[in-house]
Amino acid sequence: MFDHYPMWSQEFARKYLSRTINTFLLHGNVHDLVPLKTDEGTEFHRLKSFLADEFFGARDFVVFYDRASGIYFRDKESQKDFNQAVAGRDSIVGTEYSQKMPKDPVRVMSLLEQYFRLRLDQGKSVALIIDYAETIVPMSDAGSTGNEDRTSQVYLSRWAHDPMFLASDFTCVMITENLADLNKTIVQNPYTTDIKIRIPGEEDRLNFVKFETQKDDFETLSDVSPEIIAQQTAGLNFVNIRSVLSNARENKEKITFEGLSENKKDLIEAEAYGLLEFVETPYSLDNVAGHTHVKSHLRQAVQALKAGRQDVMPMGYLVCGPVGTGKTFLVTCFASEVGIPMVKLKNFRSQWQGVTEGNLEKILSLLKAMSPVAVMIDEADAYLGDRSSGGDSGVSSRVFSQIATFMSDTTNRGKIVWFLMTARPDLMPIDLKRQGRAEEHLALFPPHTKEERIELFKAMKKKTGLKLSEDYIPAMIEQGLKTFSGADMEAALTRSKFRAAAKGLDEVTPELLDAALADFIPPTYPEEVELQTLNAVIECTSKELLPERYREMDRNEILSTIEELKFRVG
């Protein structure tokens, strides 16, 4: 019966026909177009138009309400009926009633209840659609809820369980982008149910591209096929895709593969309120010096993903090791080599009530739609928080719960690959490090063997653009007279270039290089580095991935040393 409707509206119809629920919370991709299959093909409608004209097309009356527009109606007959029904029941009377319609929720709810009871008692069918519902019953603590919000909450809750409303053909639909922005009492009410509108999948995107370009000469519009556009726009909604097509049409700028990728990144970053950032690099794992075993392990993951074996991929990786060992660079190079987008989560926390959870809900929905995607979280021990509320009204614990639940969703295996990076994995809650979340723990260490030191030197020489006056490997590097991490090496080589520039030289002489290396003092504390190193050893989940010198170390001794170092470092 509802096969021509999108999946979310089929679910909506089934739940309504159960006759146990009349209040529905629509959330997610609510500002997009709705696909509707017809005999001629697929049409696309605005959400409220779809609800009023198609979904509730057989209702006697469809009423809309939002704070800015106040009460409005599907047609003039409905408005006329409303005016006649409530005239004389409010202080506003006469022919100017419709121009003076109240907009504040308290008076609106009072008028609507009068009208609903009158018409439902007559056996009429009514649908109420409340847009921007988060402005009517916003998320807030019970103690800080204003009188207006409390009154609106009472009306909506009463309509949801009032026997008269349940027995009649009445439906209340509240529309909000983020469910977390709504008052928890409404969301958790057993007489309400939430339905998520997801970002369109590949088949829907392809149908939309064909629908939008049916009157165009497609070859003059795009260098890539509709199928490629549909594939490469994962994470975009119909409105975003329409803007891409309109730009090509109006500005005569043909759609190219590269331009499409760039547009997608800009649109998704804007859609995520700037809380997601795409990470790009021209490098691959070949540019990563050292970490031989870890690179080999990651390349096996690359092969698995390219072969379509998402089922064998870990849910996520915990990448740990002392500061300066190239954790971020390694992860970025992995994403570049596997050919999937890498995004970095920016600070989504806010001082305002409910905003943090709403931001996170938006981000997680986008990640689901963008898959396959790799997600990088740097300084994960500080970023993700834990179960403790920490005096922030429970925000941290709710955020932690949202992320932990999302990370453990096995339907995302191989589609969303998490990389949690930290120098202090011991500070992370075990909930995120367990199997089923960040399953593989990779440990990175400064170079130890002669070959590793020389490899790091050559890699950093290339990265910094260091030009030597002759082919030269410093004895300090070759013999390991001083320990350099990747970051240390980069800084020391940059200093040698500075010394050469001060002398007016374009190339660095061996003498200047040796002097810069000898002068360099890493800005680290030995005990903290040792603590980070031993924590990485104890966290690593594969003996094969550890350097040889750490494989046979006694774990009890390591744990004992870690506790001593924690006490000394404070």
C-alpha positions in Angstrom: 0.0 0.0 0.0 2.9 2.4 0.8 5.5 0.9 -1.5 5.8 4.2 -3.4 6.7 6.1 -0.2 10.3 6.4 1.1 11.2 3.9 3.9 10.9 6.3 6.8 7.3 7.2 5.8 6.4 3.5 5.4 7.6 3.0 9.0 5.5 6.1 10.0 2.4 4.7 8.3 2.8 1.3 10.0 3.2 2.8 13.4 0.2 5.1 13.0 -2.0 2.3 11.8 -1.3 0.4 15.0 -3.6 3.0 16.6 -1.4 3.2 19.8 0.6 6.3 18.9 -0.5 9.7 17.5 2.6 11.8 18.1 5.7 11.4 15.9 9.1 13.1 16.1 10.7 13.4 12.6 14.4 14.2 12.8 17.6 14.0 10.7 17.5 15.1 7.1 14.3 17.1 7.5 15.3 20.1 5.3 15.7 18.0 2.2 13.4 16.8 -0.6 11.3 13.7 -0.3 11.3 11.1 -3.2 7.9 9.8 -4.3 7.6 7.1 -6.9 4.9 7.5 -9.5 3.8 5.7 -12.7 5.9 8.3 -14.6 9.0 8.0 -12.5 10.2 9.5 -9.3 9.1 13.0 -8.1 10.7 15.1 -5.4 8.7 17.2 -2.9 9.4 19.4 0.1 8.8 17.5 3.4 5.9 19.6 4.6 4.3 19.5 1.1 4.7 15.7 1.0 3.1 15.4 4.5 0.2 17.7 3.8 -0.7 16.8 0.2 0.4 13.2 0.0 0.8 11.5 3.4 -2.1 13.4 5.0 -3.9 14.1 1.7 -7.1 12.4 2.9 -7.3 14.3 6.2 -10.1 16.8 6.6 -7.8 19.4 8.0 -4.0 19.9 8.0 -2.6 22.6 10.4 0.9 23.9 10.4 2.7 25.8 13.2 6.1 27.3 13.8 7.2 30.3 15.9 8.0 32.6 13.0 4.9 32.0 10.9 2.4 31.1 13.6 -0.6 29.0 12.6 -1.2 28.4 8.9 -3.1 25.8 6.8 -3.0 23.5 3.9 -5.8 25.4 2.0 -8.1 28.4 2.4 -11.1 26.2 3.3 -9.2 24.9 6.4 -8.2 28.4 7.5 -11.8 29.6 7.1 -13.1 26.7 9.1 -10.5 27.4 11.9 -11.5 31.0 12.1 -15.1 30.2 12.3 -14.6 27.5 14.9 -12.5 29.6 17.4 -14.1 33.0 16.8 -15.7 34.2 20.0 -13.6 31.7 22.1 -10.7 34.1 22.3 -10.2 37.8 22.9 -9.5 38.1 19.2 -12.8 38.3 17.2 -14.2 39.7 14.0 -13.1 39.7 10.4 -9.5 40.7 11.2 -9.0 37.5 13.2 -6.6 35.9 10.7 -4.4 38.9 10.5 -4.0 38.9 14.3 -3.4 35.2 14.9 -1.1 34.7 17.9 2.3 33.2 17.4 3.4 32.5 21.0 3.2 28.8 21.9 1.0 29.2 25.0 -1.9 31.0 23.2 -1.5 28.9 20.0 -1.7 25.6 21.9 -4.8 26.8 23.7 -6.5 27.8 20.4 -5.4 24.5 18.7 -6.8 22.4 21.6 -10.2 24.1 21.4 -10.3 23.6 17.6 -9.1 20.0 17.8 -11.6 18.9 20.4 -14.4 20.6 18.5 -13.6 18.9 15.2 -12.6 15.5 16.5 -15.9 15.4 18.4 -17.6 15.8 15.1 -15.6 12.8 13.7 -13.3 14.9 11.5 -9.7 13.9 10.8 -6.9 16.3 11.7 -3.1 16.5 11.3 -0.9 19.0 13.1 2.7 19.6 11.8 5.0 21.6 14.1 8.2 22.7 12.3 11.3 23.7 14.3 9.9 21.9 17.2 13.1 22.5 19.2 12.1 26.2 19.6 8.7 25.1 21.1 9.9 22.5 23.6 13.8 22.9 23.7 16.2 20.7 25.5 16.7 21.9 29.1 17.1 20.7 32.6 13.8 20.4 34.6 14.9 23.2 36.9 15.7 25.7 34.1 12.6 25.1 31.9 10.6 28.4 31.4 6.9 28.7 32.1 6.1 28.9 28.3 8.1 25.7 27.6 6.5 23.9 30.4 3.0 24.8 29.2 3.8 23.7 25.6 5.2 20.5 27.0 2.0 19.8 28.9 -0.2 20.4 25.9 1.9 18.1 23.6 2.1 15.4 26.3 -1.7 15.6 26.9 -2.5 15.3 23.2 -0.3 12.2 23.0 -2.1 10.2 25.6 -5.6 11.8 25.8 -8.2 9.0 25.1 -10.2 11.3 22.8 -7.2 12.1 20.6 -6.0 8.5 20.5 -9.5 7.2 19.5 -9.8 9.9 16.8 -8.0 10.3 13.5 -5.5 12.8 14.9 -1.8 13.0 14.3 0.8 15.4 15.7 4.1 15.6 13.8 7.1 17.5 15.4 9.9 18.2 13.0 13.5 18.9 14.2 16.9 18.3 12.7 18.5 16.9 15.9 16.5 14.8 18.3 18.9 15.9 21.1 17.6 19.5 20.7 14.1 18.4 22.0 13.0 18.3 25.6 13.8 14.8 26.9 10.4 14.5 28.5 8.8 14.7 25.1 11.4 12.4 23.5 11.1 9.7 26.2 7.4 9.9 26.5 6.0 6.3 25.9 3.2 7.8 23.8 5.5 9.4 21.3 7.9 7.7 18.8 10.8 9.1 16.8 11.5 8.4 13.1 14.8 9.3 11.5 14.9 10.6 7.9 18.3 9.5 6.6 20.5 11.2 4.0 19.7 9.6 0.6 21.5 6.5 -0.6 23.2 5.9 -3.9 20.2 4.7 -5.8 18.1 7.7 -4.6 20.9 10.1 -5.6 21.1 8.6 -9.1 17.3 8.9 -9.5 17.5 12.5 -8.4 20.4 13.4 -10.8 18.4 11.9 -13.7 15.3 13.8 -12.6 17.1 17.1 -12.3 18.9 16.8 -15.6 16.1 15.3 -17.8 15.7 18.6 -19.7 19.5 19.2 -20.0 22.0 18.1 -22.6 24.0 16.1 -20.0 27.3 16.0 -21.9 27.4 19.8 -21.9 26.7 19.7 -18.1 29.2 17.1 -16.9 32.3 15.2 -17.9 31.3 12.4 -15.6 28.3 10.1 -15.9 25.2 10.3 -13.6 26.3 7.0 -12.0 29.7 8.6 -11.0 28.0 11.7 -9.7 25.7 9.5 -7.5 28.7 7.5 -6.2 30.8 10.5 -5.4 28.1 12.5 -3.6 27.8 10.1 -0.7 27.0 12.2 2.4 25.1 14.9 0.4 21.4 15.4 0.4 19.2 16.2 -2.6 19.4 20.0 -2.0 23.2 19.8 -1.9 23.3 17.8 -5.2 20.8 20.3 -6.8 23.2 23.2 -5.9 26.1 21.3 -7.7 24.0 20.7 -10.8 22.6 24.3 -10.8 26.2 25.7 -10.5 27.2 23.7 -13.6 24.1 24.8 -15.4 24.0 28.5 -14.6 27.8 29.2 -14.5 28.6 27.0 -17.5 31.2 25.1 -15.3 31.1 21.5 -16.3 31.1 18.9 -13.5 34.5 17.1 -13.3 35.6 14.4 -11.0 38.1 16.7 -9.2 35.6 19.5 -8.9 32.9 17.2 -7.7 35.2 16.0 -4.9 36.0 19.6 -3.9 32.3 20.6 -3.9 31.4 17.6 -1.8 34.0 18.5 0.8 32.9 22.1 1.0 29.2 21.1 1.2 29.7 18.5 3.9 31.9 20.7 6.0 29.2 23.4 5.8 26.4 20.9 6.5 28.3 19.8 9.6 28.5 23.4 10.8 32.3 23.3 10.3 32.6 20.6 12.9 34.1 18.1 10.4 37.3 18.8 8.4 38.6 16.7 5.5 42.2 15.7 5.9 44.2 15.5 2.7 47.9 14.7 2.0 50.0 14.0 -1.1 51.8 11.3 0.8 51.3 7.6 1.1 52.7 5.0 3.5 55.9 4.9 1.4 56.6 8.4 2.9 56.4 7.1 6.4 59.9 6.3 7.8 60.3 3.4 10.1 57.3 1.6 11.7 57.9 -1.3 9.3 55.6 -3.8 11.0 52.8 -1.3 11.5 53.0 -0.2 7.9 52.9 -3.8 6.7 49.8 -4.4 8.9 48.0 -1.4 7.6 48.8 -2.4 4.0 47.0 -5.7 4.6 44.0 -3.6 5.7 44.3 -1.6 2.5 44.2 -4.8 0.4 41.2 -6.0 2.3 39.2 -2.9 1.7 40.1 -2.7 -2.0 39.1 -6.4 -2.3 35.7 -5.6 -0.8 36.4 -7.6 2.4 34.9 -5.1 4.8 34.0 -8.0 7.1 37.6 -8.6 8.1 38.4 -5.0 9.0 38.7 -3.9 12.7 36.0 -1.6 13.9 38.8 0.9 14.8 42.4 1.5 15.7 44.0 2.9 18.8 47.3 4.5 17.7 49.6 5.3 20.6 53.2 6.1 21.2 55.4 8.9 22.6 55.0 12.5 21.2 56.6 13.1 17.9 56.5 9.6 16.5 54.3 10.5 13.6 50.9 9.1 14.7 48.8 11.7 12.8 51.0 11.5 9.7 50.8 7.7 9.6 47.0 7.7 9.8 46.7 10.4 7.1 49.0 8.4 4.8 46.9 5.3 5.4 43.7 7.1 4.3 45.5 8.5 1.2 46.7 5.0 0.2 43.4 3.2 0.7 41.5 5.8 -1.3 38.7 6.7 1.1 38.1 10.2 2.6 39.6 10.9 6.0 37.8 13.4 8.2 38.9 14.9 11.5 36.4 15.7 14.2 36.7 19.3 15.4 35.5 20.6 18.7 31.7 20.0 18.8 31.2 20.9 22.5 29.2 24.0 23.4 28.5 25.9 26.6 24.7 26.0 25.7 22.3 23.3 26.9 21.7 20.6 24.4 23.8 22.0 21.6 26.7 19.6 22.2 24.5 16.5 21.8 22.8 18.0 18.8 26.1 18.7 17.1 27.3 15.2 17.7 24.1 13.7 16.4 24.5 15.7 13.2 28.1 14.6 12.8 27.4 10.9 13.4 24.5 11.0 10.9 26.8 12.5 8.2 29.5 9.9 8.9 27.0 7.1 8.4 25.9 8.6 5.1 29.5 9.3 3.9 30.7 5.7 4.3 33.2 4.4 3.5 35.1 7.0 5.5 38.0 7.1 8.0 37.6 9.2 11.2 40.6 10.7 12.9 40.4 11.8 16.5 43.7 13.3 17.8 44.4 13.5 21.5 41.5 11.0 22.0 42.1 10.7 25.8 41.0 14.4 26.2 38.6 14.7 23.3 36.2 11.8 23.9 35.7 12.2 27.7 34.3 9.3 29.8 31.3 8.2 31.8 31.8 10.7 34.5 29.5 13.8 34.3 32.3 16.0 35.7 29.9 18.7 36.9 28.6 19.5 33.5 25.0 18.3 34.0 25.8 15.0 32.5 26.8 16.3 29.0 30.2 14.5 29.0 28.6 11.1 30.0 25.9 11.5 27.3 28.5 12.4 24.6 30.6 9.5 25.7 27.6 7.2 25.5 26.6 8.5 22.0 30.1 7.9 20.6 30.7 4.5 22.2 27.3 3.2 21.0 28.0 4.5 17.4 31.5 3.0 17.4 30.2 -0.4 18.4 27.6 -0.7 15.6 28.9 -3.7 13.7 26.9 -2.7 10.6 29.6 0.0 10.2 32.5 -2.5 10.1 34.8 -1.6 7.2 32.6 1.4 6.4 33.6 3.7 9.2 37.1 3.1 10.3 38.0 4.9 13.6 41.6 6.0 14.4 42.0 7.2 18.0 45.4 8.7 18.6 47.0 9.5 21.9 50.3 9.5 23.7 48.5 8.5 26.9 46.3 5.5 26.2 46.2 4.7 29.9 44.0 7.8 30.4 41.3 6.5 28.0 38.3 4.6 29.4 38.6 0.9 28.6 35.1 1.1 27.1 36.5 2.6 23.9 39.6 0.4 23.8 37.8 -2.9 24.1 37.2 -5.4 21.3 34.3 -4.2 19.1 35.4 -0.6 19.2 39.0 0.4 18.9 40.0 -3.3 18.4 43.6 -3.0 17.0 46.1 -1.2 19.2 49.1 0.0 17.2 52.2 1.3 19.0 54.8 3.7 17.4 58.3 4.3 18.7 61.3 6.5 17.8 63.8 4.8 15.5 66.1 2.4 17.2 68.2 0.5 14.7 70.8 2.1 12.3 68.6 1.4 9.3 65.5 3.1 11.0 67.5 6.2 11.9 68.9 6.6 8.4 65.5 6.0 6.9 64.0 8.7 9.1 66.8 11.1 8.3 66.2 10.7 4.5 62.4 11.0 4.9 62.7 14.2 6.9 65.4 15.5 4.5 62.9 15.1 1.7 60.0 16.6 3.7 61.9 19.7 4.8 63.4 20.2 1.3 66.9 20.1 2.8 69.7 20.5 0.1 73.1 19.2 1.2 76.2 20.4 -0.5 77.3 16.7 -0.7 75.9 13.3 -0.1 76.3 12.9 3.7 74.8 10.9 6.6 75.7 12.5 10.0 77.6 10.2 12.4 75.2 11.3 15.1 72.4 9.7 13.2 74.3 6.7 11.9 75.7 5.8 15.3 72.6 6.8 17.4 74.5 9.2 19.6 71.3 11.1 20.2 67.7 10.0 20.0 65.5 11.8 17.5 61.8 11.3 17.0 60.3 12.3 13.7 59.2 15.7 15.0 62.7 16.2 16.5 64.4 15.3 13.3 62.3 17.7 11.3 63.0 20.6 13.7 66.7 19.9 13.8 67.0 19.8 10.0 65.0 23.0 9.7 67.5 24.7 12.1 70.4 23.6 9.8 68.6 25.3 6.9 68.3 28.4 9.0 72.0 28.4 9.8 72.8 28.0 6.1 70.5 30.9 5.2 72.1 33.1 7.8 75.4 32.6 6.0 73.8 33.3 2.6 74.1 29.6 1.5 71.4 27.8 -0.5 72.8 24.4 0.5 73.6 23.0 3.9 77.2 21.9 4.5 78.0 18.8 6.6 79.6 21.0 9.2 76.4 23.1 9.5 74.3 20.0 9.7 76.5 18.4 12.4 76.4 21.7 14.4 72.7 21.9 14.2 72.2 18.3 15.3 74.7 18.6 18.2 73.0 21.9 19.4 69.5 20.5 19.2 67.9 19.7 22.6 64.4 18.0 22.3 61.8 20.0 24.4 60.7 16.8 26.2 61.1 15.3 29.6 62.7 11.9 29.7 60.4 10.4 32.4 57.3 11.5 30.5 58.6 10.0 27.2 59.5 6.8 29.0 56.0 6.7 30.5 54.4 7.2 27.1 56.7 4.5 25.6 55.9 1.9 28.1 52.2 2.7 27.9 52.4 2.1 24.2 54.1 -1.3 24.7 51.5 -2.5 27.2 48.6 -1.3 25.0 49.8 -3.0 21.8 47.5 -5.9 20.9 49.9 -7.8 18.7 53.4 -9.0 19.6 54.4 -9.0 15.9 53.8 -5.3 15.7 56.2 -4.5 18.6 59.9 -3.8 17.9 62.1 -6.8 18.8 63.5 -5.1 22.0 60.0 -4.9 23.5 58.6 -8.3 22.6 60.0 -10.4 25.4 59.8 -7.7 28.2 58.1 -8.9 31.4 54.6 -7.2 31.4 54.4 -7.2 35.2 57.7 -5.3 35.4 56.5 -2.8 32.8 53.3 -2.2 34.7 55.3 -1.7 37.9 57.6 0.8 36.2 54.5 2.6 34.7 53.1 3.1 38.2 56.4 4.5 39.5 56.7 6.9 36.6 53.1 8.1 37.1 53.8 8.9 40.7 57.0 10.8 39.8 55.5 12.6 36.8 52.4 13.5 38.8 
